[in-house]
Amino acid sequence: MYFSEVRKYEVCINGCGRISTNHIKAAVNNKLEIVAVCDVIAQKMEEVLEKNGLEKDETIARYADYKEMIEKENIDFVSVATESGLHAQIAIDCIEKGLHVIIEKPIAMSIQDADRIIECAKMKGVKVCACHQNRFNIAVQKLRQAVESGRFGKLSHGSIHVRWNRNEDYYKQATWRGTWAQDGGALMNQCIHGIDLLRWMLGDEVDEVYGVTRQHFHKYLDAEDVGMAVIKFKNGAVATIEGTTNVYPQNLEETLCIFGENGTVKIGGKATNNVEVWDFADASESDDEARNIQEFANNVYGNGHTSVFADMIDSIEKDREPYINGEAGKRALEMVLAVYKSQKTGEPVKLPLSEFSTMDMVGEFD
């Protein structure tokens, strides 16, 4: 059961682009009252509402200005689904009004802004959820249980491969894509979900990142179309990242691998949603069930948004941290920015980062 049995929650969807339909569906699945939608382009609001059969619902207000929306509407939380470069300021403005927020990835474009979001939320006593919805995939949850119960023994290494295709038509759909100010490249936009999972599974605490990025085939962008990195964790594990939009002619895979002294797991599929390898030394009948996990997903976004919204409601009702809180969102962002900084300096980068922004990469591929 996804929805709250305590009371009906009211939500606004800010940003009506490609990902917003997942937020609308998540709100509907959780029986939330969608009070308003907001976008600077009126047509986008109507399109996403029509796509979800809500175009005739006159109770849903439409706004071009989110500040006007949060000033006028009586709501519990705001879902921020705009272009990435606007996430931080919108989130902070909502938080300062005492509103809880779900923020699409990445939660910000700089370490400094991520810290501002986290600190502001603490001061105002509101919940911040980073929308890394793949954490709720059935296969990922099963893997997490294995990690937490120690079935891997000592962790050896892991990897994330995001081997996708994005052509010029994709970038023409929204001019902010691929810019340093509003998006970043393949690692920040396409690979950050996998990077989040990799860091989460291998212990979160990272010592050092060494990375390289390139812009091979997308010369009309500011940012990278391929990025590779080696990660050293403080627990001794090592990992690799491969993220690209250069795969011809279509998406190939998003694959997460975790290796330990007593176990090996490989999760693949469109959105790290299918178990491909599941082997443990302490084998049990439940492992046969795990090997058969094949979660249907219509697209690379997977099915996790509904669970993200459900968890936000539960965190409000129980006054606890969301399952994927602001700190988690910052950690995923930090990993990408560390790769970018390593590319810029040509040196390994020690974590934690105290400051760095995508804007520090301006001109990298000129």
Summary of the structure (lengths in Angstrom):
residues: 366
radius of gyration: 19.9
end to end distance: 51.1
largest distance: 58.3
contacts: 1320
relative contact order: 0.16
helix: 36%
strand: 24%
